[in-house]
Amino acid sequence: MNILFTLCGRAGSKGVKGKNARDFLDIPLAWYSVAGITLYIEKYGSSVNTYDVVVNTDSQDLMNIMDSAKGVAVTKLWRDSSLAGDKVSKVDVIKDCLLRAEKEFGKAYDMVVDLDITSPLRTVEDIKNAIDRKIARNDVRAVFSVANSRRNPYFNMVTKKGDFYDLAFPSHYTTRQEAPVFYDMNASIYAYSSTALKEIEPAILLDEKCDAIVMDDTGVLDIDSEEDYELMQVIAKFLFENKESYQEVYRLAQSWR
């Protein structure tokens, strides 16, 4: 099996300026993803499989950061300006990675695993679980990571309708436990079928026929503001000091300094 790992990061960011090339607890944010891939290949990689890693970006700073990482080799793909806007679907960028990597390395890939650079708090087992699930589910387009939702649209989520706020979905549930279970897509890990990436429109790729793995919901916070960035580092510091599964990724990335 040929597996392609992708790391995608734009140069610009409206919420947190240049977040893909910033430090996180004094370590380049992107190194956490590279460290996770490195440890996955070392611990769970198979000699009958091939593993390639690419970064797709229009940021020279991020390119330089990848050059200085000491883990698995990362091939740099300069992002075309047509894919650099903030309204471009990330699936389009991942598909671009796949097509260009197949030409670069002269092989066809069975799976594409995307790790979001701004989600540094994932364990090696999270990566393994996503890949293992996709291997076991050849019938799904993708396996993505989720966390248990803290809110439920049938019970304690509301939407504004005119001058009033009503339940998002009308219901007669009296406790959250009675309502259907929902999950938050945490955007940390996606394991795609390469065929699905090539043949299905990006806008509808994840609409159906997907599976998921559940991650620790304290491990991922969307970094969309400076406040998110600071809070995420507080959470990370606690996890790195108290949970071995998070420590090993941190220790490896820290050793590259």
Secondary structure by P-SEA (a helix, b strand, c coil): cbbbbbbbbbcccccccccccccccccccaaaaaaaaaaaaaccccccbbbbbbbbcccaaaaaaaaaccccbbbbbbbccccccccccaaaaaaaaaaaaaaaccccccbbbbbccccccccaaaaaaaaaaaaacccccbbbbbccccccccccbbbbccccccccccccccccccccbbbbccccbbbbcaaaaacccccccccccbbbbbcccccccccccaaaaaaaaaaaaaaaaccaaaaaaaaaaaaac
